[in-house]
Amino acid sequence: MSRLAEEHHEAYERTGRLAELDLAIAGFTGVLDQARNVDIRSAAANGLGVALWSRYERFGDLSDLNRAIDLFREALAMYPDEQTPATPSFHANLAGVLRQRWRRTGSVADLDESVVEIRAALAMTSPGDPRRSWRLNNLADGLFALSLRHDDSSALAEAVDLLRQAVECAGPGDDVAGMLANLAETLRLRYRSTGGRHRALLDEAVTRAREALAAAAPNHPLRPRFQSNLALILLDRYAVQRRPADLAEAAALARDAVDATPAGHPNRAERLLILSGIRRMELDRGVDPKRPRPTWRGRRAVRRMVKLAREAMAAIPEGHYLRADALLNEGSAQAFQAVSGDPAAFEAAIAAFRRVATDPVAPVRARVQAAWQWANTTLLHSAGRDLAAARGAFDLAVTLLPRVAPRHITHADRERQLAAFSGLARDAAAAALTAGDSEGALRLLEHGRGVLLRHALDARTEVTGLRERRPDLADRFEALRSTLDLPEGAGFTSGDAGAGLSGEDRHALAREWDRLLDEIRGLPGFAGFLRPPPVDDLLAATAEHGPIAVLNISGLRCDALLLAAGECRTMPLPVNLDDLAGRARRFRAAIAAAGHAGLPSRVREDARDTVAETLRWLWTAVTGPVLDALDLPAGARLWWVPTGPLTTLPLHAAGSPGSPSVLDRVTSSYAPTVRSLVAAWRTRGTGPDNEPAPLVVAMPTTPDLPDLPHVRTETAMLAGRFPGATVLRGEQAVRAAVLDALPRHAWVHFACHAVSAADAAADGHLVLHDHATAPLTVADIARLRLPEAQLAYLSACDTGVPEEDLGDEALHIAGACQMAGFRHVVGTLWAIRDATAPAVAADFYAALTTADAAAAALHHAVRALRDAHPDQPALWAPYIHVGP
């Protein structure tokens, strides 16, 4: 009877005839009801579970899926203390249905359990087992789902490796088309997780998706899925390369996939979403900038797109993991319709965005995106007048923002998530300023910027008070903190992949971290443990230490927030975001051209004029008004907290020789956030100040890069001034040696090449001898915990320049040193001259008495170089001090 039921199910899979499926279900049910033998019963339970799973995939009835899960668990429970040949299959099937239910209901517990179950199945499967390829595929599918839930690229990296193994060991009876399709989709998301840096992953995804489609017979039940997957990959490639052929092919494939997917099918909504996105891309491509309103034919296309978005939304039940994305898609379609000439659609768009933003069970990423779009659409609808509604949406978005970068995902993934919302906090602050709330604007900027720096500051939290009250909690806190600071496993950039924490380990530890914080905050007097200090506390610190100028650059408005003597004042700036961004780009291009010996002299002269003109403009539009408003005495300290394009411009060097300038008025320092500065004011490292023995990392010659001959002079100067210095030079200066030495030195001096964090082709890193295989990256430095660190001097290029989309996170080499614990960092905004770098360093150290005199010492050294070369700001203006 059981074998007959299996034959009916096999016939259903071959033909798709529902009568065969009904007979299979009836047959397995009969065996399960009548049999007493445990082997027969477990086989029938497994068979019935598989048949009900098939029926769910056909009709989407959740009760079939729930019953299938119960049956697979029942089969496993029949062998509580032994493993049978069938046990791995029970684990594998249970994993599959749990993952399917996660997709339907969003239950994280189902997702986590599914990965545990498929790992158990694979562990019981020998290398030669014909089922091994599919179990590798299924574990990869579980990790793929885990990456979707947690935005965790380490899970994707493991999934890619597993799918490659699955394709490699697949046998004649395996559905290689399905494995290739899974590999293609995983490669696409892996490409996205790299920030688009590894284009080869996307091209390989296209190749694998085409192979999957070619390997699938015309009547293959998953052929529509393969078509839809290839369409999505081609859409991603079109977004990068803008090849019309990719968009046209994607549209045809997506349409065919939707047409082949019946109403009620579990995957119809996903395929409708893909098609809707393609239609939106087609409309974007067809918009004429000179005639933004579409013709009547274009308006019909817009209405069809909106109808498609609504159809996708209607096909997704409550709790489905795609529901928030579908609602966001519908809102975006309505907003597109509104700006295309149908203002009535604004209300529907705003309502859709509001629903996602306020849905407590929606993914945080989707909620933040929806709240930001809700705010912007409200401003569009009201021509900027409905500030109250927009401000409420902005506040919600910024409040949620830190949650898109939780501790349980890798540092690189946190960067990627935050990059998607670059500028959000600045827009929210601008809305608060329009409402006259300067302290509210400061609160939003502090909450929505420097999220990763805040993690680092939290990790350095002093636990003395907690240890006095509850030493057991202090021990748990420090142990968890140390473990979470370990490098990631598969996602680690050093080449030692597999070391450190896996994604699943991090997720479990992060949940334990959250529970521990709740327990600590429940103690009397510890409610504020690891919570940002109130704005009043930040302002109070300025009364003791000095003024701070926070420069908020937003597309809505631009202002200086002047924090001095315990108060916060607002001063509008006569600049706008687009003009400032253009000036910053032209300035950096001019800096590069001014020192390029291979360019014609006329080009270099024009570049020097652009540099000088930008510095004069900065004085007139930004720094001069700030200094006048603060009315500081000559030589006073001033801290700049720039945002947006201002993070790449030398505010400390604004003005011109012989005319008013910042260098002649104040001693400037920079800080990524006000909180980081106040934290540095309030704490002092325990490292030696008066007789330091610094670590000197010197690279006069570097494999594959030009020599820096004057590094030898710089190194000799340092060795003479600090006889106890540890010098790592040339082949000694490798990543592992530097990371090993850093915790033993309160001062460090790097004299080497560097790759800017702003270079989209690579991660920001210091270039050591083994840079080709093990670069010392921003992430490597940022994860260090150096409680005794005092001073880092970065005699290298572009160490203070962030990636454009991460300017709000200060993710550059100087910022990473601050995250690691260095109170004072000397960095650079562009390439420095090898010949003059030793003189600047010598003047700096000659003027330095303690690490806390770093700002004054750098100010002295830069002024000396300016006085010697007043008409060459490219020489003396790149040096900046970051810290208290």
SEROVEX-226132 format. One record per residue (C-alpha): y, x, z; residue in one letter. Coordinates in steps of 0.5 Angstrom, whole numbers, padded with zeros to 4 digits, always signed. Each point is the difference from the previous one (the first is absolute). Layout:
# SEROVEX-226132
YXZA
...
END
This chain:
# SEROVEX-226132
+0000+0000+0000M
+0005+0006+0002S
-0002+0003-0007R
+0002-0006-0004L
+0006-0001+0004A
+0002+0007-0002E
-0002-0001-0007E
+0005-0006+0000H
+0006+0004+0002H
-0002+0006-0005E
+0000-0006-0005A
+0007-0002+0002Y
+0003+0007+0000E
-0003+0001-0007R
+0003-0007-0003T
+0005-0003+0005G
-0004-0007+0000R
+0002-0003+0007L
-0007-0004+0000A
-0004+0007+0001E
+0005+0002+0006L
-0002-0007+0003D
-0007+0001-0001L
+0001+0007+0003A
+0004-0003+0006I
-0005-0005+0001A
-0006+0004+0000G
+0002+0006+0005F
+0002-0006+0005T
-0007-0003-0001G
-0003+0007+0002V
+0005+0001+0006L
-0001-0007+0003D
-0008+0001-0001Q
-0002+0007+0001A
-0002+0004+0007R
-0001+0007-0003N
+0006+0004+0002V
+0000+0004-0007D
-0001-0006-0004I
+0006-0004+0004R
+0005+0006+0000S
-0001+0001-0008A
+0001-0008+0000A
+0006+0001+0004A
+0003+0006-0004N
-0002-0004-0007G
+0004-0006+0002L
+0006+0004+0003G
+0000+0003-0007V
-0001-0007-0004A
+0006-0003+0004L
+0004+0006-0001W
-0001-0001-0007S
+0002-0008+0000R
+0006+0002+0004Y
+0002+0005-0005E
+0000-0006-0005R
+0003-0005+0004F
+0004+0003+0006G
-0003-0004+0005D
+0001+0004+0007L
-0005-0004+0003S
-0005+0004-0005D
+0003+0006+0002L
-0001-0001+0008N
-0007-0002-0001R
-0002+0006-0004A
+0003+0005+0006I
-0004-0004+0005D
-0006+0001-0004L
+0001+0007-0001F
+0001+0001+0007R
-0006-0004+0002E
-0004+0004-0005A
+0002+0007+0004L
-0001-0004+0007A
-0008-0001-0002M
+0000+0008+0001Y
+0004+0002+0006P
-0004+0006+0001D
-0003+0003-0006E
+0002+0001-0008Q
-0004-0003-0005T
+0001+0002-0008P
+0004-0007+0000A
+0005+0002+0005T
+0005+0004-0004P
+0000-0006-0005S
+0002-0004+0006F
+0005+0004+0002H
+0003+0001-0007A
+0000-0007-0001N
+0004-0002+0006L
+0005+0005-0001A
+0001-0003-0007G
+0001-0007+0002V
+0004+0002+0006L
+0005+0004-0005R
+0000-0007-0004Q
+0002-0004+0006R
+0006+0005+0002W
+0002-0001-0007R
+0000-0007+0001R
+0003-0001+0007T
+0003+0007+0002G
-0004+0001+0006S
+0001+0008+0002V
-0007-0001+0004A
-0004-0002-0006D
+0003+0006-0004L
-0001+0005+0005D
-0007-0002+0002E
-0002+0000-0008S
+0001+0007+0000V
-0004+0001+0006V
-0006-0004-0003E
+0000+0004-0007I
+0001+0007+0003R
-0006-0002+0004A
-0004-0002-0006A
+0002+0006-0004L
-0002+0004+0006A
-0007-0003-0001M
+0000+0002-0008T
-0004+0006-0002S
+0004+0004-0006P
-0006-0002-0005G
+0000-0008+0002D
+0002-0004-0006P
+0005-0004+0004R
+0004+0006+0003R
+0005-0001-0006S
+0002-0007+0002W
+0000+0002+0007R
+0005+0005-0002L
+0004-0005-0004N
+0000-0005+0006N
+0002+0005+0005L
+0006+0002-0005A
+0002-0007-0001D
+0000-0001+0008G
+0004+0006+0001L
+0005-0003-0006F
+0001-0006+0004A
+0001+0004+0006L
+0006+0004-0004S
+0003-0007-0002L
+0000-0002+0007R
+0003+0006+0003H
+0003+0003-0006D
-0004+0006+0002D
-0001+0005-0006S
-0005+0004+0004S
-0005-0006-0001A
+0002+0000-0008L
-0002+0008+0000A
-0007-0001+0003E
-0001-0006-0005A
+0002+0004-0006V
-0005+0005+0002D
-0006-0005+0002L
+0001-0004-0007L
+0000+0007-0004R
-0007+0001+0004Q
-0002-0007-0002A
+0001+0000-0007V
-0003+0007+0000E
-0007-0002+0003C
+0000-0007-0003A
-0007-0002-0003G
-0001-0004-0007P
-0001-0007+0005G
+0007+0001+0003D
+0006-0003-0002D
+0004+0006-0002V
+0006-0005-0003A
+0001-0002+0007G
+0000+0007+0003M
+0005+0002-0006L
+0005-0006+0001A
+0000+0002+0008N
+0001+0007-0001L
+0006-0002-0005A
+0003-0004+0005E
+0000+0005+0005T
+0002+0005-0004L
+0006-0004-0001R
+0002-0001+0007L
-0001+0007+0002R
+0005+0002-0006Y
+0005-0005+0004R
-0002+0003+0006S
+0003+0007-0002T
+0006-0003-0002G
-0001+0001-0007G
+0000+0007+0000R
-0007+0001-0003H
+0000-0004-0007R
-0007+0003-0002A
-0003-0005+0005L
+0003-0006-0003L
-0002+0002-0007D
-0007+0001+0003E
+0000-0007+0002A
+0002-0002-0007V
-0006+0003-0002T
-0005-0002+0005R
+0002-0007-0001A
-0001+0000-0007R
-0007+0003+0001E
-0001-0006+0004A
+0002-0005-0005L
-0004+0004-0005A
-0006+0000+0004A
+0000-0008+0002A
-0004-0004-0005A
+0005-0006-0002P
-0004-0005+0005N
+0001+0005+0006H
+0002-0005+0005P
+0005+0005+0003L
+0003+0002-0007R
+0006-0004+0001P
+0001+0004+0007R
+0000+0006-0005F
+0005-0002-0004Q
+0005-0002+0005S
-0001+0007+0003N
+0001+0003-0006L
+0006-0004-0001A
+0003+0002+0007L
-0001+0007-0001I
+0003+0000-0007L
+0006-0004+0003L
+0001+0006+0005D
+0000+0005-0005R
+0005-0004-0004Y
+0005+0000+0006A
-0001+0008-0001V
+0000+0001-0007Q
+0003-0006-0003R
-0005+0000-0006R
+0001-0007-0003P
-0007+0000-0002A
-0003+0001+0007D
+0004-0007+0002L
-0002-0004-0006A
-0008+0002+0001E
+0001-0001+0008A
+0003-0007-0002A
-0006-0002-0005A
-0005+0002+0005L
+0003-0003+0006A
+0000-0007-0004R
-0007+0001-0002D
-0002+0001+0007A
+0004-0006+0002V
-0003-0004-0005D
-0007+0002+0002A
+0001-0002+0007T
-0002-0007+0002P
+0005-0004+0005A
-0003+0001+0007G
-0003+0007-0002H
+0002+0005+0006P
+0003+0005-0004N
+0004-0005-0005R
+0006+0001+0005A
+0000+0007-0001E
+0000+0000-0007R
+0005-0005-0001L
+0005+0005+0005L
-0002+0006-0005I
+0002-0005-0006L
+0006-0002+0003S
+0003+0007+0002G
-0001+0002-0008I
+0004-0006-0002R
+0005+0002+0005R
+0000+0007-0003M
+0000-0003-0007E
+0007-0004+0002L
+0003+0006+0003D
-0002+0005-0006R
+0004-0006-0005G
+0006-0001+0004V
+0006+0003-0004D
+0005+0003+0005P
+0006-0003-0004K
-0003-0007+0000R
-0003+0000+0007P
-0002-0008-0001R
-0006-0001-0004P
+0001-0005-0006T
-0004-0006+0000W
-0006+0003-0002R
+0001+0005+0005G
+0001-0006+0005R
-0007-0003-0002R
-0003+0007+0001A
+0003+0000+0007V
-0002-0007+0002R
-0007+0002-0002R
+0000+0006+0004M
+0002-0004+0006V
-0006-0006-0001K
-0005+0006-0001L
+0003+0003+0007A
-0001-0007+0003R
-0007-0001-0003E
-0002+0007+0004A
+0003-0003+0006M
-0004-0006+0000A
-0006+0003-0001A
+0000+0004+0006I
-0002-0003+0007P
+0003+0001+0006E
-0002+0006+0004G
-0002+0004-0007H
+0002+0007+0000Y
+0004-0001-0007L
+0004-0006+0003R
+0006+0004+0002A
+0000+0004-0007D
+0000-0007-0003A
+0005-0003+0003L
+0005+0006-0001L
-0002+0000-0007N
+0002-0007+0000E
+0007+0001+0003G
+0001+0006-0005S
-0001-0004-0006A
+0004-0006+0003Q
+0006+0005+0001A
-0001+0003-0007F
+0001-0007-0002Q
+0006-0001+0004A
+0004+0006-0002V
-0002-0002-0007S
+0004-0006+0000G
-0003-0005+0004D
+0003+0000+0007P
-0004-0005+0003A
-0006+0004+0000A
+0004+0005+0006F
-0002-0005+0005E
-0008+0000-0002A
+0001+0008+0000A
+0003+0000+0007I
-0005-0005+0003A
-0006+0004-0003A
+0003+0007+0003F
+0001-0003+0006R
-0007-0003+0001R
-0003+0007-0001V
+0005+0004+0004A
-0001-0005+0006T
-0008-0001+0000D
-0002+0004+0006P
-0007+0001-0004V
+0002+0003-0006A
+0000+0007-0001P
+0006+0004+0003V
+0002+0003-0007R
+0000-0006-0004A
+0004-0003+0006R
+0005+0005+0000V
+0001+0000-0008Q
+0001-0008+0001A
+0005+0001+0005A
+0004+0005-0004W
-0001-0005-0006Q
+0002-0006+0004W
+0007+0004+0002A
+0001+0002-0007N
-0001-0006-0004T
+0004-0004+0006T
+0006+0005-0002L
-0001-0001-0007L
+0000-0008+0001H
+0006+0000+0004S
+0004+0005-0004A
+0000+0004+0006G
+0003-0005+0005R
-0006-0003+0004D
+0000+0006+0004L
-0004-0003+0006A
-0006-0002-0003A
+0000+0007-0004A
+0001+0004+0007R
-0006-0004+0003G
-0005+0002-0005A
+0003+0007+0000F
-0001+0001+0007D
-0007-0003+0000L
-0002+0005-0006A
+0003+0006+0004V
-0004-0003+0007T
-0006+0000-0004L
+0001+0007-0004L
-0003+0005+0005P
-0007-0004+0000R
-0001+0002-0008V
-0001+0007+0003A
-0005-0001+0006P
-0003+0006+0003R
-0007-0002-0003H
+0002+0003-0007I
+0001+0007-0003T
+0007+0003+0000H
+0000+0000-0007A
-0002-0008+0000D
+0006-0001+0005R
+0005+0004-0005E
-0003-0004-0006R
+0001-0007+0004Q
+0007+0002+0003L
+0002+0002-0007A
-0001-0007-0003A
+0006-0002+0005F
+0005+0005-0001S
+0007-0003+0001G
-0002-0006+0004L
+0003+0002+0007A
+0006+0002-0004R
+0001-0007-0003D
-0002-0003+0006A
+0005+0004+0004A
+0006-0002-0005A
-0002-0007+0001A
+0001+0001+0007A
+0007+0004-0001L
+0002-0006-0005T
-0001-0005+0006A
+0004+0005+0005G
-0006+0003+0004D
+0001+0007+0000S
-0005+0001+0006E
-0005-0004-0004G
+0001+0004-0006A
-0002+0006+0004L
-0006-0003+0003R
-0003-0002-0007L
+0001+0007-0003L
-0003+0003+0006E
-0006-0005+0000H
-0001+0001-0008G
+0001+0007-0001R
-0003+0006+0003G
-0007-0004+0001V
-0004+0006-0001L
+0005+0005+0005L
-0001-0006+0005R
-0007+0001+0000H
+0001+0008+0001A
+0005-0002+0006L
-0005-0004+0003D
-0006+0005+0000A
+0005+0005+0003R
+0001-0005+0006T
+0000+0003+0007E
-0005-0004+0004V
+0002+0003+0007T
+0002-0006+0003G
-0007-0004-0003L
-0004+0006+0003R
+0003-0001+0007E
-0001-0008+0000R
-0007+0000-0004R
-0003+0007-0002P
-0006-0003-0003D
+0005-0004-0005L
+0004+0006-0002A
-0007+0004-0001D
-0002-0005-0005R
+0007+0000-0003F
+0000+0007-0001E
-0007+0000-0003A
+0001-0005-0005L
+0006+0003-0002R
-0003+0006-0002S
-0006-0003-0003T
+0005-0004-0005L
+0004+0006-0001D
-0006+0003-0004L
+0000+0001-0007P
-0003-0006-0004E
-0007+0001-0003G
-0001-0001-0008A
+0008-0001-0001G
+0002+0007+0003F
+0003+0005-0004T
-0002+0006+0002S
-0006+0001-0004G
-0005-0001+0006D
-0001-0007-0002A
-0005-0004+0005G
+0003+0004+0006A
+0004-0004+0005G
+0000-0008+0001L
-0003-0005-0005S
+0004-0006-0001G
-0005-0005+0004E
+0001+0005+0006D
+0007+0000-0001R
+0000-0008+0000H
-0004+0000+0006A
+0004+0005+0004L
+0007-0004-0002A
-0003-0006+0003R
-0001+0003+0006E
+0007+0003+0000W
+0003-0006+0000D
-0005-0003+0006R
+0002+0006+0004L
+0008-0001-0002L
-0001-0007+0002D
-0003+0002+0007E
+0005+0005+0001I
+0006-0004-0001R
-0003-0005+0005G
+0001+0004+0006L
+0007-0001+0004P
+0005+0005-0003G
-0003+0001-0007F
+0001-0006-0004A
+0005+0005-0005G
-0006+0005-0001F
+0000+0003-0007L
+0005-0006-0002R
+0007+0002-0003P
+0006+0001+0005P
+0005-0005+0000P
+0006+0001-0005V
+0004+0000+0007D
-0004+0006+0002D
+0002+0004-0007L
+0007-0002+0001L
+0000+0003+0007A
-0002+0007-0002A
+0006+0001-0005T
+0004+0000+0006A
-0003+0006+0003E
-0002+0004-0006H
+0005-0002-0006G
+0001-0005-0006P
-0005-0002-0005I
+0002-0002-0007A
-0005-0005-0003V
+0001-0001-0008L
-0003-0006-0002N
-0001-0001-0008I
-0002-0006-0002S
+0000-0004-0007G
+0004-0006+0004L
+0005+0005+0003R
+0001+0007+0003C
+0003+0002+0007D
+0000+0005+0005A
-0002-0002+0007L
+0004+0004+0005L
-0003+0001+0006L
+0004+0004+0006A
+0002-0001+0007A
-0006-0005+0001G
+0003-0005-0005E
-0002-0002-0008C
+0006-0001-0005R
-0001-0002-0007T
+0004+0004-0006M
-0001-0003-0007P
-0001+0006-0005L
+0003-0001-0007P
-0006+0002-0003V
-0006-0004-0004N
-0007+0001+0000L
-0001+0001-0008D
+0006+0005+0000D
-0002+0004+0006L
-0007+0001-0003A
+0002+0002-0007G
+0005+0005+0004R
-0006+0003+0004A
-0004+0000-0007R
+0005+0004-0003R
+0002+0004+0005F
-0007+0003+0001R
-0001+0001-0007A
+0007+0004+0000A
-0003+0004+0006I
-0006+0002-0004A
+0004+0002-0006A
+0006+0004+0003A
-0005+0005+0002G
-0005+0000-0006H
+0002+0007-0003A
-0004-0003-0007G
+0006-0005-0001L
+0006+0001-0004P
+0006+0002+0004S
+0004-0006-0002R
-0006-0004+0003V
+0000+0003+0006R
+0007+0000+0001E
+0000-0008-0001D
-0005+0000+0005A
+0004+0004+0005R
+0006-0005-0001D
-0005-0006+0001T
-0002+0003+0006V
+0007+0001+0003A
+0002-0007-0003E
-0006-0003+0004T
+0002+0004+0007L
+0008-0002-0001R
-0003-0008-0001W
-0004+0000+0006L
+0006+0003+0004W
+0004-0006-0003T
-0005-0006+0000A
-0004+0002+0006V
+0001+0006+0005T
+0007+0000+0000G
+0001-0007+0002P
-0005+0000+0005V
+0003+0007+0004L
+0007-0004+0000D
-0003-0006+0003A
-0004+0004+0005L
+0007+0005+0001D
-0005+0005+0003L
+0003+0007+0002P
-0001+0006-0004A
-0007+0003+0001G
-0003-0006+0003A
-0007-0002-0001R
-0002-0006-0005L
-0006-0002-0002W
-0002-0004-0006W
-0005-0005-0002V
+0000-0001-0007P
-0004-0005-0004T
-0001-0001-0007G
+0002+0004-0005P
+0005+0004+0005L
-0007+0003+0003T
+0001+0005-0006T
+0007+0002+0000L
+0003+0005+0005P
+0005-0004+0004L
+0001+0006+0004H
+0003+0004-0006A
+0005-0006-0002A
+0007+0002-0002G
+0002+0007-0004S
+0002+0007+0002P
+0008+0000+0002G
+0000-0008+0001S
-0003-0004+0006P
-0007+0000+0000S
-0006-0001+0005V
-0002+0007+0002L
+0008+0001+0002D
+0000-0006+0005R
-0007-0001+0003V
-0007+0003+0001T
-0005-0004-0003S
-0007-0002+0001S
-0005-0005-0003Y
-0004-0005+0003A
-0005-0005-0003P
+0001-0005+0005T
+0004-0001+0006V
-0006-0001+0004R
-0003+0007-0002S
+0007+0003+0002L
+0000-0003+0007V
-0007+0001+0001A
+0002+0008-0001A
+0006-0001+0004W
-0004-0002+0006R
-0006+0005+0000T
+0000+0007-0001R
-0006+0004-0002G
-0003+0005+0005T
-0001+0006-0005G
+0004+0006+0001P
+0008+0001-0002D
+0002+0006+0002N
-0005+0005-0002E
-0004-0004-0006P
-0006+0004-0003A
+0000-0004-0007P
-0005-0001-0005L
+0003+0002-0007V
-0004-0002-0006V
+0002+0004-0006A
-0002-0001-0007M
+0004+0006-0005P
-0005-0001-0005T
-0004-0007-0001T
-0006-0001-0005P
+0003-0003-0006D
+0007-0001+0002L
+0006+0005-0001P
+0001+0006+0005D
+0005-0001+0006L
+0001+0008+0001P
+0006-0002+0005H
-0005-0003+0005V
-0002+0007+0002R
+0007+0002+0002T
+0000-0007+0004E
-0007+0002+0003T
+0003+0007+0002A
+0006-0003+0003M
-0004-0005+0004L
-0005+0005+0002A
+0006+0005+0003G
+0003-0006+0004R
-0006-0003+0003F
-0005+0006+0001P
-0005-0005+0003G
-0001-0004-0006A
-0006-0002-0004T
+0000+0001-0007V
-0004-0003-0005L
+0001+0003-0007R
-0003-0001-0007G
-0007-0001+0000E
+0000-0001+0008Q
+0004-0006-0001A
-0005-0005-0001V
+0000-0007+0002R
-0005+0000+0005A
+0003+0007+0003A
+0007-0004+0000V
-0003-0006+0004L
-0003+0004+0005D
+0006+0004+0002A
+0005-0005+0000L
-0002-0003+0007P
+0001+0007+0003R
+0007+0001-0002H
+0006-0004+0002A
+0004+0003-0006W
-0002+0000-0007V
+0003+0003-0007H
-0002-0001-0007F
+0002+0004-0005A
-0004-0002-0006C
+0000-0005-0006H
+0000-0008+0001A
-0001-0006-0004V
+0004-0006+0001S
-0002-0006+0003A
+0004-0003-0005A
-0004+0003-0006D
-0005-0006-0002A
-0005+0004-0003A
-0002+0003+0007A
+0000-0001+0007D
+0006+0004+0004G
-0003+0007+0002H
+0002+0007+0002L
-0003+0005-0005V
-0005+0005+0004L
-0005+0004-0003H
-0005-0005-0001D
+0004-0005-0002H
-0004-0002-0007A
-0006-0002+0005T
+0003-0002+0007A
+0007-0001-0001P
+0004-0001+0007L
+0003-0007-0001T
+0005-0004+0003V
-0006-0004+0003A
-0004+0006+0003D
+0007+0002+0004I
+0002-0007+0002A
-0007-0001+0004R
+0001+0006+0004L
+0001-0001+0007R
+0005+0006+0003L
+0003-0002+0007P
+0003+0007+0000E
+0003+0001-0007A
+0007+0001+0000Q
+0002+0003-0007L
-0002+0000-0007A
+0004+0004-0005Y
-0002-0002-0007L
+0002+0005-0005S
-0002-0003-0006A
+0002-0005-0005C
+0001-0008+0001D
-0003+0000+0007T
+0005-0006+0002G
-0001-0004-0006V
-0004-0007+0000P
-0004-0003-0005E
+0005-0006-0003E
-0004-0006+0002D
-0001+0003+0007L
+0007+0002+0002G
+0000-0004+0006D
-0006+0003+0003E
+0003+0008-0001A
-0007+0002-0003L
+0002+0007-0002H
-0002+0007+0003I
+0006+0000+0005A
-0002-0007+0002G
-0007+0002+0001A
+0002+0005+0005C
+0004-0004+0004Q
-0006-0005+0000M
-0005+0006+0003A
+0005+0001+0005G
+0005+0005-0002F
+0007-0002+0003R
+0004+0004-0005H
-0002+0001-0007V
+0004+0004-0005V
-0001-0003-0007G
+0003+0000-0007T
+0002-0005-0005L
-0002+0004-0006W
-0002+0006-0003A
+0003+0006+0004I
+0002+0007-0003R
-0005+0005+0002D
+0005+0006+0000A
+0004-0004+0005T
-0005-0003+0004A
-0001+0006+0005P
+0008+0001+0001A
+0000-0008+0002V
-0006+0001+0005A
+0003+0007+0003A
+0006-0004+0001D
-0003-0006+0003F
-0005+0005+0005Y
+0006+0004+0002A
+0004-0006+0002A
-0006-0003+0004L
+0000+0000+0007T
-0005-0005+0002T
-0004-0005-0005A
+0005-0006+0002D
+0006+0005-0003A
-0004-0001-0007A
+0006-0005-0002A
+0005+0004+0001A
-0003+0007-0002A
-0002-0004-0007L
+0008-0002+0000H
+0002+0007+0001H
-0005+0003-0006A
+0002-0005-0005V
+0007+0001+0001R
+0000+0007-0001A
-0004-0001-0006L
+0005-0005-0002R
+0006+0005+0001D
-0003+0005-0004A
-0002-0005-0006H
+0005-0006+0001P
-0001-0002-0007D
-0008+0000+0000Q
-0002-0006+0004P
-0007+0001-0003A
-0001+0006+0004L
+0003-0002+0007W
-0001-0008+0000A
-0007-0001+0000P
-0001+0002+0008Y
-0001-0005+0005I
-0002-0001+0007H
-0004-0006+0002V
+0000-0001+0008G
+0004-0001+0006P
END
